[in-house]
Amino acid sequence: MSKWEGEEERDLEKQLKILNKAPVMSYQIEGHDIVDCINISKQPAFDHPLLKNYKLQMKPSSLPKEVTKIGDSMPSMTKRHKSITCPRGAIPIRRTSKRDLIAAKALLYQYRRNTFPSTSKSPGYHFAIAKTVQDSSQQYHGAKADINTRSVKVLDSQFSEAFISIQNQFNGIHYGWAVNPQLYGDNLTRTFSSWTADAFERTGCFNSLCPGFVQISQKHYMGEALKISKYGASPQYVLDRLIFKDPKTGNWWIVGNLRSKQKSFIEYWPKSIFTTMADFASEIQFGGDVYSPISEPAPPMGSGDFNDNFKRTCYISRIRLVDSSNALFEPENISIQAFTDKPSCYQVSLKDMLCCLGDLEAQLVMLNEVKVLLGHE
């Protein structure tokens, strides 16, 4: 082993020690997944240098007013592959392996190049998104949407995602689902997130693979496998999520189970780990992206199909934005544009408030609500 390899090995062991805290109990899930229940006050987030002696926030100081009106005891349409619940005072975290850290480091290189607009894109990376047009007068404090959960076939070196992205310059939060064998070691559809304060140059990571991301829920964790919507069948499952900036603390929260009166306060990113997003976001994106080495055919996006049947096409619906007064609003009066980087494969068109984007074709419909459809025709 060379000196460089020895240093890298020691660095990996140091990271694993920080991330894998002593559990109060553990779950074995679907063969290779181990989920540890960790004392909430001893989670890896608090090893971040900006979060020393940090006061934990257990729930948002207030939700956007309209969110409190959404819940009417409807059943949640978010289904997990395997449900777990940690004891009170403990939170679930997917145990990190050395393989996870090595894979994440390689993937961060792709994200560094592809996630932010002023950086050059990698060959093999493609996207189809609907995004707010940058306007210095617009300040966003969050977004909500239902992201239809699907399964797509990808090779071990590929990934496919559907997401909400919130950015301000080189600060960003990315959340949704992904099929990513390189990161997760399988082809399951899993929750996925990333954050950074400098376009991944020195800060940020995927899921909870570095200190900074604060877990609150006893049931949900980043990287958990989701129950997928079957092609052409009912019911259709979704990730119903709100990502918003707490009006008092400035922390960026993820809230789920929005259809129920009992919302799920899942996790948050503290205000202090951001710079420009400590104040507000300047751009919101909804859509999908894929990556493949250029020697391999590009993987499908969304469900891998597109038509006007929501049971067959992956969609993002019930889209709302959050303004500076902590209120939800429909984006009908906000300029939203559709973008694709490869029109020959991921066609985008915009006409009479109807936008098509995705894997050869998908659709953004602005009628009573905004919908983003991602699929393959």
RAZIRA-V400783 format. One record per residue. N is the residue number from 0. RES is the residue in three letters. OMEGA is omega in whole degrees, 0 to 359 (none if undefined). Layout:
n: [N/N]
res: [RES/RES]
omega: [OMEGA/OMEGA]
This chain:
n: [0/1/2/3/4/5/6/7/8/9/10/11/12/13/14/15/16/17/18/19/20/21/22/23/24/25/26/27/28/29/30/31/32/33/34/35/36/37/38/39/40/41/42/43/44/45/46/47/48/49/50/51/52/53/54/55/56/57/58/59/60/61/62/63/64/65/66/67/68/69/70/71/72/73/74/75/76/77/78/79/80/81/82/83/84/85/86/87/88/89/90/91/92/93/94/95/96/97/98/99/100/101/102/103/104/105/106/107/108/109/110/111/112/113/114/115/116/117/118/119/120/121/122/123/124/125/126/127/128/129/130/131/132/133/134/135/136/137/138/139/140/141/142/143/144/145/146/147/148/149/150/151/152/153/154/155/156/157/158/159/160/161/162/163/164/165/166/167/168/169/170/171/172/173/174/175/176/177/178/179/180/181/182/183/184/185/186/187/188/189/190/191/192/193/194/195/196/197/198/199/200/201/202/203/204/205/206/207/208/209/210/211/212/213/214/215/216/217/218/219/220/221/222/223/224/225/226/227/228/229/230/231/232/233/234/235/236/237/238/239/240/241/242/243/244/245/246/247/248/249/250/251/252/253/254/255/256/257/258/259/260/261/262/263/264/265/266/267/268/269/270/271/272/273/274/275/276/277/278/279/280/281/282/283/284/285/286/287/288/289/290/291/292/293/294/295/296/297/298/299/300/301/302/303/304/305/306/307/308/309/310/311/312/313/314/315/316/317/318/319/320/321/322/323/324/325/326/327/328/329/330/331/332/333/334/335/336/337/338/339/340/341/342/343/344/345/346/347/348/349/350/351/352/353/354/355/356/357/358/359/360/361/362/363/364/365/366/367/368/369/370/371/372/373/374/375/376]
res: [MET/SER/LYS/TRP/GLU/GLY/GLU/GLU/GLU/ARG/ASP/LEU/GLU/LYS/GLN/LEU/LYS/ILE/LEU/ASN/LYS/ALA/PRO/VAL/MET/SER/TYR/GLN/ILE/GLU/GLY/HIS/ASP/ILE/VAL/ASP/CYS/ILE/ASN/ILE/SER/LYS/GLN/PRO/ALA/PHE/ASP/HIS/PRO/LEU/LEU/LYS/ASN/TYR/LYS/LEU/GLN/MET/LYS/PRO/SER/SER/LEU/PRO/LYS/GLU/VAL/THR/LYS/ILE/GLY/ASP/SER/MET/PRO/SER/MET/THR/LYS/ARG/HIS/LYS/SER/ILE/THR/CYS/PRO/ARG/GLY/ALA/ILE/PRO/ILE/ARG/ARG/THR/SER/LYS/ARG/ASP/LEU/ILE/ALA/ALA/LYS/ALA/LEU/LEU/TYR/GLN/TYR/ARG/ARG/ASN/THR/PHE/PRO/SER/THR/SER/LYS/SER/PRO/GLY/TYR/HIS/PHE/ALA/ILE/ALA/LYS/THR/VAL/GLN/ASP/SER/SER/GLN/GLN/TYR/HIS/GLY/ALA/LYS/ALA/ASP/ILE/ASN/THR/ARG/SER/VAL/LYS/VAL/LEU/ASP/SER/GLN/PHE/SER/GLU/ALA/PHE/ILE/SER/ILE/GLN/ASN/GLN/PHE/ASN/GLY/ILE/HIS/TYR/GLY/TRP/ALA/VAL/ASN/PRO/GLN/LEU/TYR/GLY/ASP/ASN/LEU/THR/ARG/THR/PHE/SER/SER/TRP/THR/ALA/ASP/ALA/PHE/GLU/ARG/THR/GLY/CYS/PHE/ASN/SER/LEU/CYS/PRO/GLY/PHE/VAL/GLN/ILE/SER/GLN/LYS/HIS/TYR/MET/GLY/GLU/ALA/LEU/LYS/ILE/SER/LYS/TYR/GLY/ALA/SER/PRO/GLN/TYR/VAL/LEU/ASP/ARG/LEU/ILE/PHE/LYS/ASP/PRO/LYS/THR/GLY/ASN/TRP/TRP/ILE/VAL/GLY/ASN/LEU/ARG/SER/LYS/GLN/LYS/SER/PHE/ILE/GLU/TYR/TRP/PRO/LYS/SER/ILE/PHE/THR/THR/MET/ALA/ASP/PHE/ALA/SER/GLU/ILE/GLN/PHE/GLY/GLY/ASP/VAL/TYR/SER/PRO/ILE/SER/GLU/PRO/ALA/PRO/PRO/MET/GLY/SER/GLY/ASP/PHE/ASN/ASP/ASN/PHE/LYS/ARG/THR/CYS/TYR/ILE/SER/ARG/ILE/ARG/LEU/VAL/ASP/SER/SER/ASN/ALA/LEU/PHE/GLU/PRO/GLU/ASN/ILE/SER/ILE/GLN/ALA/PHE/THR/ASP/LYS/PRO/SER/CYS/TYR/GLN/VAL/SER/LEU/LYS/ASP/MET/LEU/CYS/CYS/LEU/GLY/ASP/LEU/GLU/ALA/GLN/LEU/VAL/MET/LEU/ASN/GLU/VAL/LYS/VAL/LEU/LEU/GLY/HIS/GLU]
omega: [180/178/180/180/178/178/179/178/179/178/178/179/178/178/180/179/178/188/184/179/178/183/171/173/182/174/170/186/174/173/190/180/170/179/181/172/187/173/188/182/180/182/185/182/188/170/176/183/179/183/175/182/183/177/183/175/186/177/179/178/174/176/171/188/185/179/180/180/184/186/176/179/173/177/177/176/174/182/179/179/181/182/175/174/177/176/178/181/179/181/181/175/178/183/183/176/176/178/179/183/179/179/181/179/178/181/179/177/178/181/179/182/194/190/187/192/184/178/181/182/178/171/180/177/180/182/172/188/166/184/175/178/183/183/184/180/182/176/182/179/175/180/174/178/167/179/180/183/184/174/176/180/177/176/184/183/186/167/176/186/166/195/162/178/181/188/166/186/184/171/179/172/183/183/176/174/180/164/190/182/182/182/188/180/178/181/177/174/187/172/189/174/170/175/174/174/182/180/176/176/180/184/172/182/173/173/180/184/172/178/177/182/187/180/179/185/174/188/186/175/179/182/179/180/183/172/186/175/180/183/176/186/173/357/173/182/181/164/177/188/171/172/184/181/179/185/180/185/183/177/180/186/164/180/180/179/188/180/183/174/179/180/176/175/194/184/177/172/181/178/188/181/179/174/181/180/170/181/183/174/180/182/176/178/172/179/182/174/180/173/174/170/186/178/183/177/180/180/178/175/179/179/185/180/174/164/185/178/184/177/181/186/176/183/169/187/182/183/174/175/179/181/185/177/181/178/174/174/177/184/184/180/178/178/178/180/176/181/168/182/183/184/181/179/184/188/177/174/182/182/177/178/177/184/178/179/174/185/191/174/173/194/172/184/178/178/173/177/178/173/172/178/180/180/185/182/none]
